[in-house]
Amino acid sequence: MKIKQLLVLAITAASFLGNQAWSMDMQFGFVETTKCLDESLVGISRTKTFENTKKQYDLSMEENESQLRELIEKRNDVEYMDSLSPEGEKELEMQIYKAHEQKSATQNKFSMILNRISTQMNSMFFKYFKNASQVVAEKNKLAFILDGTQCPFYKAELDKTSEVIAQMDILYSEEIPQEEQTILEGAQ
């Protein structure tokens, strides 16, 4: 009998405390992470850094492919090949082999650089995103901020995206040269 009474008392207390916790006026907001990534200075900088590195990669690959194409065209030119000595043919094959190796080395190098930059820039973005969200939450007396991309609907007044972007821009502007320089130096 005592166990039954204790169980009823525990359930009643848990139900009462649970209702009290949910009835508290907890304030929260939502932030569109993808919009922050697209519109904040740190997000734009991240994209530009990645695109500039990708352009360098494309130029290097064009150069390698052009060199390789020229060598292969020479090998496919019957008249040219007939004019070469056996040692010349071996030299041409060695140049083609080296050009293939250079192309692979360039691909590997830039793949590692792009991965490193992407990882570092993502880390930097989320550092600013987290810090800016925290400042906005404290300023607006919010218990927490949720990712709006995970919620199919929320009231417009709960959207704190523009405030977070503005705060990210402020924080980023204070540290921009040091952060970018560190990332770019670390990628090379």
Salt bridges, closest charged atoms under 4 A:
ASP58 OD1 - LYS54 NZ 3.15
GLU65 OE2 - LYS103 NZ 3.82
GLU93 OE1 - ARG75 NH1 3.25
GLU163 OE2 - LYS160 NZ 3.84
GLU175 OE1 - LYS127 NZ 3.43
GLU179 OE2 - LYS127 NZ 2.50
